[in-house]
Amino acid sequence: MELRTVTISSKGQIALPKKVRTQIGFKEGDKVVILEKQGRLEILPANSDDILLRSLLGCMAPIRRRTHKEREKDLDEFLKQVRPDSAQ
């Protein structure tokens, strides 16, 4: 993991450094989803499996009677098992 500092423009925009875009595989025109989680932001490709999983867990909330934080923890644990090499 490499720490990068970017500046927010007057329009609320940020530019992702080229090295980061290349590593992640983002290209001009790609759609991304920004998730807020405990005061932190995650930027994911709009077609990411993580988005689908988060949506599914959100739909199950009334059935499971779990809080948002509990569901997020469940998802994080699941992703660690499915993708042990991914950083969460």
Beta strands, then each sheet from edge to edge (+ up, - down):
strand 1: 32-37
strand 2: 40-45
sheet 1: 1+ 2-
end
